[in-house]
Amino acid sequence: MPYISKIDSNSYTKIPEEIIKQSGLKPGDDIIWFYDEKAKQIILMEKPENFSKSLRVLGKEMWKGTDADKYIQEERESWK
């Protein structure tokens, strides 16, 4: 469900309470703001405690059921 908030004259905005509850954000949490030029969208996310740990699992689902060694071997063979 989309929620609407306004930006005031000081460039402040309030994150809707429903989003706070759903995301589990708490007062004092750091958030990251990112503007996607291509999509023309603002992306807001909680700052992870450990970036390396958070990035480590990116794409994990994509490789589920794939034999990594076999995949690498096939890739290497295709270079010949």
N, C-alpha and C positions, 0 to 999 in steps of 0.2 A: 504494500500500500504506500503510495507516495505521500509525503508530508511537505508542508510549505512553511518556510520561515522567512523573515525579512532581514535585510542587512541595514543596520542603522547608520547614522551619519558618521560614526566612528569606525565603520567597517566591521562592527561586531554582529554576530548572528547567534541565535540560540539553537542548539541541537534539540530537536523535538524529544520530549520525555520518552515517547514510545521507542524511539531509536536507541536512546540511552539504555533502556531496559533490555531491549532485544540484543544489543551488542555487548552488554555487560561492562560498558565503560563506567569509570568512577571519577569523582572529582580528583584532579591532580594527574590523571592519565595524560600522556603525550599522544597527540594525533598528528598524522602526516597529511598534508594537503598537496594534491597534484592536479595539474590541469592538462588534460589530454587534448592537444591541438587538433588531432585528426577527428576525434569523436565530438569535440567541442563540449566536453563534460568535465566537471570537477569531481575528483575522486578523493574520498576521505577515508583514512584507515587508521587503526590503532597502531602506534609505534611498537614493534616487537621488542621484547627485552633483549633478544639476541638475534641480530640479523642473519648471521651464518646459520643458526639452527632453523630459522624460519625459511630460508632459501633452500636448505637441504632437501625439503620435502616437495618443492615445486615440481610439478610434472610426474609425481610418483604414480598417480593413477594411470597415466599414459603408458607406462612401462609394465603395468600389471599383466602377468601372463606371458611376458616376453623373456626369452632366454638371452640375457645380455651378451654372453660370450658368443653365442651363435650369430646374433645381430652384428656384433663388431667384426666377426670373421667374414660375414657376407659383405659388409661394407668394404673391408680391405680387399676382398676378391674383386669387387666391382671397380677398383682403382687400376687394376692391371690392364 
